Amino acid sequence: MVRFYDPKDKNDLARMEKLLRKGAIEYFLVPNADAWPIEIRIAEEDLPQAEALLQQESSAC
């Protein structure tokens, strides 16, 4: 598992969860002492697909 994203707040978390579900990427929410209380972790092999989805979302805005 690798750290994929540190959401800023509940809305950011919901946005990322929706994005990962859209890509059928399994993820885990892990407590985080460095940032907002949660970080998102995914399997390392899913990282390229997740990054591509994030890039597509950024390009659409």
N, C-alpha and C positions, 0 to 999 in steps of 0.2 A: 504494500500500500504506500502511496505517495501523497504528500500534501498537494492538493490541487488549488484550493481557494480559501481565503479567509473573508467571509462575508462581513460587511460593515454593520448590518442590522437585520432585523427579521424580514424586511422587504427584500433586501439583497439576497438573503438565504433562500427565500421563496422563489426568486427569479432564477437562481442557480439550480435549485432542485428541479424546477420545471424544465430547464435546459437539459439537464442530465437525464431526466426521464424521457424527454423527447428523443434523445440519442440512445436510449435503452442502456445507459451506463449505470452500473451498480456503484453506489457511493455509501460512505459512512460518515456520520457526524461525530466528531471527537472534541472533547473539551480542550480549550486552548487558553493558556495563561497569558500569552503575549498580545492577544487582540480581543475582539469581541468574543464571548465565551465559547464559540464553536468554530471549528475548521472543517473543511470538506476534504475527505481522502477518497481516492479512487485507486483501482489496480493500475500498476505501472503500464501494462499493455493497453489500457484504455486512454492513456494520456494523450496520444496524438489525436484521437477522435474527439476527445473533450476539448482540446485546444482549438481544433478546427471549428467546432460548434460555437465556442466563445468568440472566435474571430468572425464567423458569419454573423453573429448577433451584433457585434461591434460595427461591422460594415453596413448593416441594415439601418442603424440609427442615423 
